[in-house]
Amino acid sequence: MSESRPASGRCFEDFQAGMIIRHPLGRTVTATDNTWFTLLTMNTNPIHFDAQYAAQTEFVKPLMNSTFTLAVITGLSVADVSQNAVNLGWDEVRMPAPLFEGDTIYAQTEVLSARESKSRPNMGLVEIKTVGFKQDGVIVMEFRRTILVYKRGHTPQMPSPQPRVGR
């Protein structure tokens, strides 16, 4: 069963085991993304930024940084899954196929379980499995994630500052 997202994000009550959530946005990844992220994270593996080095590997061209891929696929799911949640961790992160500069990634999430929190009465625990796949449908990453989700009526409110007139 596929579900559309409420405008303000899902609350705990909106999750049911078996739900499939197709995230509508895709993201084309670029050489700039790869270089900047690799530099920011001080990842010195040349497979991500040295075309001559990469040409000597089975991949022939630079691979996208895997932690960048994890961050983007997680980000694609936030509006639909964890807008009103706190991420507790990732498990079973797998990369069955490579992602390259110029590919576009999409994501889909399945709700594996949902239960009320024993220690936080205004929240619930939701376990999900997200897959990230390229424009041709090939899965490039999959992972499980556990999130702590606010119940309806208990989500923090977004600040709403108003402009001042004058100085």
C-alpha positions as CSV (number, residue, x, y, z in Angstrom):
1,M,0.0,0.0,0.0
2,S,1.5,3.4,-1.0
3,E,0.6,6.5,0.9
4,S,0.8,10.2,0.2
5,R,2.4,12.5,2.8
6,P,0.5,15.0,5.0
7,A,1.6,18.6,4.2
8,S,3.3,19.0,7.6
9,G,5.0,15.6,7.6
10,R,3.9,12.3,9.1
11,C,3.3,11.8,12.8
12,F,3.6,8.4,14.6
13,E,-0.1,7.6,14.0
14,D,0.5,7.9,10.2
15,F,2.8,4.9,10.1
16,Q,1.7,1.3,9.6
17,A,3.8,-1.8,9.0
18,G,3.8,-2.7,5.3
19,M,3.3,0.9,4.0
20,I,5.4,1.7,0.9
21,I,6.3,5.3,0.6
22,R,7.7,6.4,-2.8
23,H,9.7,9.6,-2.4
24,P,8.8,12.0,-5.3
25,L,12.0,13.9,-5.7
26,G,15.1,12.6,-7.5
27,R,18.7,14.1,-7.3
28,T,21.2,14.1,-10.1
29,V,24.7,13.8,-8.5
30,T,27.7,15.7,-9.9
31,A,31.4,15.7,-9.9
32,T,31.3,18.9,-7.8
33,D,29.1,17.1,-5.2
34,N,31.6,14.2,-5.1
35,T,34.7,16.4,-4.8
36,W,33.3,18.8,-2.2
37,F,31.9,16.0,0.0
38,T,35.1,14.0,-0.3
39,L,37.2,17.1,0.7
40,L,34.8,18.1,3.5
41,T,35.0,14.6,5.1
42,M,38.7,14.3,4.5
43,N,38.2,11.0,2.6
44,T,41.5,10.5,0.9
45,N,40.5,7.5,-1.2
46,P,41.4,8.5,-4.8
47,I,38.6,6.3,-6.2
48,H,36.3,9.4,-5.6
49,F,38.4,12.2,-7.1
50,D,41.2,10.8,-9.3
51,A,40.0,9.8,-12.8
52,Q,43.4,8.2,-13.7
53,Y,43.4,6.1,-10.5
54,A,39.7,5.1,-11.1
55,A,40.5,4.1,-14.7
56,Q,42.6,1.3,-13.3
57,T,39.8,-0.2,-11.3
58,E,36.8,-2.4,-12.3
59,F,34.7,0.7,-12.2
60,V,36.7,2.6,-14.8
61,K,35.5,6.0,-13.5
62,P,35.3,7.8,-10.1
63,L,32.7,6.4,-7.7
64,M,30.4,8.7,-5.8
65,N,31.4,8.8,-2.1
66,S,29.3,6.3,-0.3
67,T,28.6,8.5,2.8
68,F,27.4,11.2,0.4
69,T,25.1,8.6,-1.2
70,L,23.8,7.7,2.3
71,A,23.2,11.3,3.1
72,V,21.3,12.1,-0.1
73,I,19.1,9.0,0.0
74,T,18.3,9.7,3.7
75,G,17.6,13.4,2.7
76,L,15.2,12.3,-0.1
77,S,13.1,10.5,2.5
78,V,13.0,13.2,5.2
79,A,9.9,15.1,4.1
80,D,7.9,11.9,3.8
81,V,9.3,9.9,6.7
82,S,11.2,11.8,9.4
83,Q,10.1,15.5,9.2
84,N,8.7,15.0,12.7
85,A,11.2,12.6,14.0
86,V,14.7,12.1,15.5
87,N,17.0,9.6,13.7
88,L,18.3,6.9,16.1
89,G,20.6,5.2,13.6
90,W,21.2,3.2,10.5
91,D,21.6,-0.5,10.2
92,E,22.5,-3.0,7.5
93,V,23.7,-0.4,5.0
94,R,24.5,-2.1,1.7
95,M,25.7,-0.9,-1.6
96,P,24.8,-3.6,-4.2
97,A,25.8,-1.4,-7.3
98,P,28.0,1.6,-7.9
99,L,26.8,5.2,-8.2
100,F,28.6,7.5,-10.7
101,E,28.6,11.2,-11.4
102,G,25.7,12.1,-13.6
103,D,23.4,9.4,-12.2
104,T,20.0,10.4,-10.7
105,I,19.0,8.8,-7.5
106,Y,15.5,8.1,-6.3
107,A,14.3,6.5,-3.1
108,Q,11.5,4.4,-1.6
109,T,10.8,3.4,2.0
110,E,8.9,0.5,3.5
111,V,7.6,0.7,7.1
112,L,8.8,-2.5,8.8
113,S,7.3,-1.8,12.3
114,A,5.8,0.9,14.5
115,R,5.3,0.8,18.3
116,E,4.7,3.3,21.0
117,S,7.8,4.4,23.0
118,K,7.9,3.0,26.5
119,S,10.0,6.0,27.8
120,R,8.5,8.9,25.8
121,P,4.7,8.8,25.9
122,N,4.5,11.6,23.2
123,M,6.5,9.6,20.7
124,G,6.7,6.2,18.9
125,L,9.5,4.1,17.4
126,V,9.3,3.3,13.7
127,E,11.6,1.0,11.9
128,I,12.0,1.5,8.1
129,K,13.9,0.1,5.2
130,T,14.9,2.6,2.5
131,V,16.3,1.8,-1.0
132,G,18.0,4.2,-3.2
133,F,18.0,3.4,-6.9
134,K,19.3,5.0,-10.2
135,Q,17.3,6.3,-13.1
136,D,17.4,2.8,-14.6
137,G,16.0,1.2,-11.4
138,V,19.2,-0.4,-10.3
139,I,19.5,-0.3,-6.5
140,V,22.6,1.5,-5.4
141,M,22.0,1.5,-1.6
142,E,19.7,0.1,0.9
143,F,19.5,0.5,4.7
144,R,17.3,0.1,7.7
145,R,16.7,3.1,10.0
146,T,15.0,3.5,13.3
147,I,13.3,6.8,14.0
148,L,11.6,8.3,17.1
149,V,8.5,10.0,15.8
150,Y,6.3,12.6,17.6
151,K,2.7,11.8,18.0
152,R,0.1,14.1,16.6
153,G,-0.3,17.2,18.7
154,H,3.2,16.9,20.2
155,T,5.4,18.0,17.3
156,P,7.6,21.1,17.9
157,Q,6.2,24.1,16.2
158,M,8.2,25.8,13.4
159,P,9.3,29.3,14.3
160,S,7.3,32.0,12.5
161,P,9.3,35.3,12.9
162,Q,7.7,38.4,11.4
163,P,9.5,41.2,9.6
164,R,9.8,44.4,11.5
165,V,8.6,47.6,10.0
166,G,11.2,50.3,10.0
167,R,14.5,50.0,11.8
